[in-house]
């Protein structure tokens, strides 16, 4: 496809602006615009003074598409906005890559059906960091060896979703791997000002425990996973829900 034209919805937010910063420096990707209610009509240089180029900010996705149609949309907004963007993308043959969390299982099933009908690749992934992927792989290796398991998560109060999409995805993977548990895997959530986002899986056995933990100290860590998803999503004609398939 050559140079990939990418738009970022929610690009002025805490995570979105770090994604824009990362993608702007990535070879093979051109960020053509940002969708955000705040600062519409201005440039991302207002948010990121060291960006080195002007990336326009649009108030809505349709307006961006009319001026700078992208191949791919990356979304870090809200569930309601992301859902609208997802279907707008399919209508325009644009690949949606959704990092927004908070979708119900039936909504994810609808996304999968829509992608299959359109024969167009899309992604809904709760965590784009490579560390989170490594954590899931480590959890998978340990899950069959220990009798008990619980999830712990810590986020700043600004994280409204409880539990987080990352923890829900981990619990789902553990449940699928350990159907004999016959109970819901507990997720203990902390929301506290000043803490860094952290996921922890604790396995318990007779006289021993194993702890697998992932701490995010810089939101820029999501950039690499997003870039890999952008470069690989054109190969798909269905919904992808695991970063492992996109790297």
PEKA-V870254 format. One record per run of one state. SS is the DSSP state (A for helix, B for strand, O for the rest). FROM is the first residue (numbers start at 1). TO is the last residue. Records with the same first field share a line. If there is no record, write none. Layout:
SS=FROM-TO  FROM-TO
This chain:
O=1-3  10-13  25-28  36-42  47-55  59-60  68-71  76-78  92-94  99-104  119-121  125-129  144-147  156-164  178-178  182-186  192-197  206-207  216-218  234-238  241-242  247-247
B=4-9  29-35  43-43  56-58  72-75  95-98  122-124  148-155  187-191  198-205  208-215  239-240
A=14-24  44-46  61-67  79-91  105-118  130-143  165-177  179-181  219-233  243-246
